Amino acid sequence: MSTRVERIQQSLEAVLQPTLCEIKDDSAAHKGHAGAASGAGHFSVTIISEKFEGLNRISRHRLVYDAVGDLMHTEIHALVIQALSPSETPN
């Protein structure tokens, strides 16, 4: 796991206490992309947390962005989010 992914995961876990937090570094697929020139990466996150229960998609994404806030200015250029509550996951 890359250091960047570890920092993102630590930030998400500290704030959202997820039961699942999977982060994929998609940066290699965006090599040469103008937004990647700063060195920040492209990531996908799948996260399951009780904190998402009863919230709409926008509210869930805001919680994720708040959790990684400082990293959005330095480490993350793009973030694809799948945020689910435990009741929405298959058994």
Residue pairs with C-beta under 8 A, 6 or more apart in sequence:
1 9
2 25
4 25
4 41
4 43
4 75
5 23
5 25
5 43
7 71
7 75
8 23
8 43
8 45
8 68
8 71
8 75
8 76
9 21
9 23
11 67
11 68
11 70
11 71
12 18
12 21
12 23
12 45
12 47
12 64
12 67
12 68
13 21
14 67
15 63
15 66
15 67
16 47
16 49
16 51
16 63
16 64
16 67
17 49
17 50
17 51
18 47
18 48
18 49
19 48
19 49
19 50
19 86
20 46
20 47
20 48
20 89
21 45
21 46
21 47
21 48
22 45
22 46
22 47
23 43
23 44
23 45
24 43
24 44
24 45
25 41
25 42
25 43
26 41
26 42
26 43
26 44
26 78
26 80
27 36
27 41
27 42
27 43
29 42
30 36
30 42
30 77
30 78
33 42
35 77
35 78
36 42
36 77
38 77
40 74
40 75
40 76
40 77
41 75
41 76
41 77
41 78
42 77
42 78
42 79
42 80
43 76
43 78
43 79
43 80
44 79
44 80
44 81
44 82
45 64
45 79
45 80
45 81
45 82
46 82
46 84
47 64
47 81
47 82
47 83
47 84
48 83
48 84
48 85
48 86
48 88
48 89
49 83
49 85
49 86
50 85
50 86
51 63
52 60
52 63
52 83
52 84
52 85
53 85
53 86
53 87
54 85
55 63
55 85
57 83
60 81
60 83
61 81
61 83
63 83
64 79
64 81
64 83
65 72
65 79
68 76
68 79
72 79
